[in-house]
Amino acid sequence: MKLFGGGRDNLIVNSIMIPASLAIVTFAVQFRSELGRSIIFDSSTAGFIPLLNLILVIIPYVLWRTSTILDDVCLNRIHEIEAILDIRGNRWIREHTRCNIWIKLRRNMWHIVYWFLIGTYVFTAYWLFSHI
């Protein structure tokens, strides 16, 4: 159950930001020699593109992470209300899925995706700075 847009809104933002960032970094790698060198820093201009592209990944990551924190706060309150009313709902579901490896992987999938992209862009920036 997602209460604050951790689901649909996150997918909409990711469907725009992640392909856009991948396309821009691909452009930087493909046209690295045509982009030349920066006059100010005397280094590859293409190397700055993946670093600036981190913004296209970090913004949706922060939005997703904060929405999951809000979801957890709200679900904890729902669990308190369930305990007071002596009903089984979300808490029962969470107890039955807590130990499954697939639920842990599912909850952490976006962490894996975002950190993979961040690491890839930092490595690509290093590679572009060092090979031009």
ABEGO torsion letter per residue (X at the ends): XBAAGABAAAAAAAAAAAAAAAAAAAAAAAAAAAAEBBAAAGBBAAAAAAAAAAAAAAAAAAAAAAAAAAAAAAAAAAAAAAAAAGBBBAAAAAAAAAABAAAAAAAAAAAAAAAAAAAAAAAAAAAAAAAX
